[in-house]
Amino acid sequence: MIRASNQLTEKERKAVKALITSCQAYDQTYREPYLSNMLNFDPNMPAFFLYYKEGELLGLLTVYADNEDVELSILVDPNHRRQGIARALYKSFEEETASYPIQSVTFQTERVFLDRHPNLASHWGLIEDEETETWLGRDRSPYTLDSRSDVKVLLADSSYPEEIAQLHHQAFSDAKETLEVSHRYIAEALDDANSLLYILLKEGQVIGVCKVDVSGNSNYLYGLAVAEAYRGKGYGSYLARSVVNQLIVQNEKTFQIAVEDDNVGAKRLYEKIGFVKQTQVVYLKQKV
């Protein structure tokens, strides 16, 4: 049986996290799929497909769709692979989302998984996209931070959404981000209990932003950006380290961050402040 839903119940979320942990331990992977539909272009579109057999969750397909070019993740219990579960999940996705304006489908996986399954892409009729990401991790050791009076790092509230959205759009517009999407990111990050939105203030102006997803097994930092006029001056490093230090006090989780592999400067920054490579995320696209 496959259940399609736009939201997970707490019971389902617990079972999904157990499946993710099992797959990661077996495959030596690190990337956790996003377990929210809050950024999807249509909140009613099914975002989670759960494959059950005799009441046991054996497979999961997640849909990330902040625009009509959607990204899928598929996980299957290690003891039940090569039984058609992934294919069944994808078929269900195609059927349930046929009425939505999806333009393209990309599958997310990791290099280590492809190395173990070298025929996977060709078997599904997929090819690798040139863009890849590196995911880095860090333990809970706090940073020694110099006391600074010129900047503040604090959780954002509803006072700054326009400034944050403009900064976000400036930083990520090359990645098919529209201003509307940036506004949605910021609004949802402020509303969602599993998302934290930190800002870097200088003279009352927002010059940096960093979002954190705390729904997984790690604190996942993403969308870290500094206004163009302030880049290369240590503000990004200060923001990241400040966020880590604040989160160490708030929960017991370690840290993850992702960076596109062609963003050499950002990768160098994260490595400089102690983040270590965990995995490379690869995107598989359908042959045209």
C-alpha positions in Angstrom: 0.0 0.0 0.0 1.2 3.5 -0.8 -0.1 6.5 1.1 0.3 9.9 -0.6 0.0 13.0 1.5 1.0 16.7 1.6 2.0 16.4 5.3 3.3 13.8 7.6 1.6 12.9 10.9 3.8 12.6 13.9 3.6 8.8 13.8 4.6 8.9 10.1 7.4 11.4 10.8 8.8 9.1 13.5 8.7 6.1 11.1 10.2 8.1 8.3 13.1 9.2 10.4 13.8 5.6 11.5 13.8 4.6 7.8 16.2 7.4 7.0 18.6 6.4 9.8 18.5 2.8 8.6 19.3 3.7 5.0 22.1 6.1 6.0 23.8 3.5 8.2 23.6 0.9 5.5 24.6 3.2 2.5 27.0 5.5 4.4 25.1 8.5 3.2 24.4 11.7 5.1 21.8 13.9 3.3 18.4 13.9 5.0 15.4 14.6 2.7 13.4 17.7 3.6 10.3 16.6 5.6 8.1 19.6 5.0 6.1 20.9 2.1 6.1 24.5 3.3 8.2 25.7 0.3 6.4 23.8 -2.4 4.6 26.0 -5.0 1.3 24.3 -4.3 0.7 23.3 -0.7 -2.0 20.8 -1.7 0.2 18.8 -4.0 1.3 15.4 -2.4 4.8 15.7 -1.1 5.3 12.4 0.6 4.7 8.9 -0.7 5.0 6.1 1.9 5.2 2.4 0.9 3.8 0.1 3.5 3.8 -3.7 3.6 1.9 -5.4 6.5 2.0 -2.1 8.4 5.7 -1.6 8.1 7.2 1.4 6.3 9.6 0.1 3.6 9.9 3.0 1.2 9.7 6.8 1.0 9.5 9.3 -1.8 9.7 13.0 -1.0 8.9 16.0 -3.3 10.7 19.3 -3.0 9.1 21.8 -5.4 9.7 25.5 -4.7 9.0 25.9 -8.5 7.7 23.6 -11.3 11.1 21.9 -11.6 10.8 19.4 -8.8 13.4 17.3 -6.9 12.7 13.8 -5.7 14.4 11.7 -3.1 13.6 8.0 -2.8 14.6 5.7 0.1 14.0 2.0 0.4 14.6 -0.2 3.4 18.0 -2.0 2.8 16.3 -5.4 3.4 13.6 -4.9 0.8 15.5 -3.6 -2.2 15.2 -4.9 -5.8 11.5 -5.6 -5.2 10.1 -2.8 -7.3 9.4 -0.5 -4.3 11.2 2.5 -5.8 9.4 2.0 -9.1 6.1 1.7 -7.4 6.7 4.9 -5.5 7.6 6.8 -8.6 4.6 5.5 -10.5 2.4 6.7 -7.7 4.0 10.1 -7.7 3.4 10.4 -11.5 -0.2 9.5 -11.1 -1.0 11.6 -8.1 0.7 14.8 -9.5 -0.4 14.5 -13.1 -2.7 17.4 -12.7 0.0 19.8 -11.4 2.1 22.0 -13.7 5.4 20.0 -13.2 7.9 20.9 -15.9 10.8 18.6 -15.0 11.8 15.9 -12.5 15.3 15.6 -10.9 16.4 12.8 -8.6 18.7 13.5 -5.6 21.2 11.0 -4.6 24.8 10.8 -3.3 28.1 9.9 -5.0 28.8 7.1 -2.6 25.4 5.5 -3.4 26.0 5.8 -7.2 29.5 4.3 -6.8 27.9 1.3 -5.1 25.2 1.1 -7.8 26.9 2.1 -11.0 24.1 0.9 -13.3 21.3 2.8 -11.4 21.2 5.9 -13.6 21.2 4.1 -16.9 18.6 1.6 -15.5 16.3 4.5 -14.8 17.2 6.3 -18.0 18.8 9.2 -16.1 22.0 11.2 -16.6 24.0 13.2 -14.1 23.6 16.9 -13.9 26.8 19.0 -14.0 25.9 20.7 -10.7 26.8 18.9 -7.5 26.8 19.8 -3.8 29.1 19.0 -1.0 27.6 18.5 2.4 29.8 19.2 5.4 29.4 18.4 9.0 30.7 19.7 12.4 30.6 18.6 16.0 29.3 20.6 18.9 32.5 22.3 19.9 31.8 26.0 20.5 33.7 28.7 18.8 35.8 31.3 20.5 34.3 34.5 19.3 35.7 38.0 19.6 33.3 40.4 21.3 32.0 42.8 18.6 29.9 45.9 19.1 29.5 46.8 15.4 27.2 43.8 14.5 24.6 41.6 16.2 23.3 38.1 15.3 19.8 37.5 16.4 16.7 35.5 15.5 14.6 37.4 13.0 11.1 38.6 13.6 8.4 40.1 11.4 10.2 43.5 11.5 12.6 42.6 8.7 10.9 40.4 6.0 11.4 42.8 3.1 15.1 43.4 3.8 15.7 39.7 4.3 13.9 38.7 1.1 15.8 41.3 -0.9 19.1 40.0 0.4 18.1 36.4 -0.2 17.0 37.2 -3.7 20.3 39.1 -4.4 22.3 36.1 -3.2 20.4 33.3 -4.8 18.8 34.7 -8.0 21.2 32.7 -10.1 19.7 29.5 -8.8 16.3 30.1 -10.4 15.1 32.0 -7.4 12.5 34.7 -8.0 11.7 37.4 -5.5 8.3 35.8 -4.9 10.1 32.5 -3.9 12.4 34.5 -1.6 9.4 36.1 0.1 7.9 32.6 0.6 11.1 31.2 2.0 11.3 34.0 4.6 7.6 34.0 5.5 7.6 30.2 6.0 10.9 30.3 8.0 9.3 32.8 10.4 6.2 30.7 10.8 7.6 27.1 10.9 8.5 25.8 14.3 11.2 23.6 12.7 12.9 26.5 11.0 15.0 29.3 12.6 15.9 32.4 10.7 19.0 34.3 11.9 20.0 37.8 10.7 23.2 39.8 11.0 22.6 43.4 11.8 25.0 46.3 11.3 23.9 49.8 12.2 20.3 48.5 12.1 20.6 47.1 8.6 20.3 43.5 7.7 23.6 42.5 6.0 23.5 38.8 6.5 21.0 35.9 6.8 21.2 32.2 7.7 18.3 29.7 7.9 18.4 26.6 10.0 16.3 23.5 9.7 16.1 21.8 13.1 13.7 19.0 12.1 16.3 16.4 11.3 19.0 14.6 13.3 21.4 17.6 12.7 21.0 21.4 12.7 21.1 22.0 9.0 22.3 25.5 8.1 21.3 26.7 4.6 20.7 29.9 2.7 23.6 31.6 4.4 24.3 34.9 2.6 25.9 38.3 3.2 25.0 41.4 1.3 27.3 42.0 -1.7 28.9 45.1 -0.3 30.0 43.3 2.9 31.4 40.1 1.4 35.0 39.1 1.9 35.3 40.9 5.2 34.7 38.1 7.6 31.0 38.7 8.2 29.9 35.4 6.8 32.3 33.5 9.0 31.1 35.5 12.1 27.5 34.8 11.2 28.0 31.1 10.8 30.0 30.7 14.0 27.5 32.8 16.0 24.6 30.7 14.8 26.5 27.5 15.8 27.3 28.9 19.2 23.6 29.9 19.8 22.3 26.5 18.7 24.7 24.6 20.9 22.9 26.1 23.9 19.5 25.3 22.5 19.7 21.7 21.5 21.9 18.6 21.5 22.4 18.2 17.7 25.5 18.4 15.6 25.7 20.6 12.5 25.4 20.2 8.7 25.8 22.7 5.9 25.6 22.3 2.1 27.4 24.2 -0.6 27.4 24.0 -4.4 30.7 22.6 -5.6 31.3 25.6 -7.9 31.0 28.0 -5.0 34.7 27.6 -4.0 34.8 30.6 -1.8 31.9 29.5 0.4 33.3 25.9 0.6 36.7 27.3 1.7 34.9 29.5 4.4 33.1 26.5 5.9 36.2 24.3 5.9 38.2 27.1 7.5 35.7 27.2 10.4 35.9 23.5 11.0 33.2 21.9 8.8 34.4 18.6 7.2 33.2 17.0 4.0 30.6 14.2 4.6 29.2 13.5 1.2 28.7 14.8 -2.4 25.1 15.2 -3.5 24.4 14.3 -7.1 21.4 15.2 -9.3 20.1 12.8 -11.9 17.9 14.1 -14.7 15.8 12.4 -17.3 17.3 12.2 -20.7 15.8 14.7 -23.1 
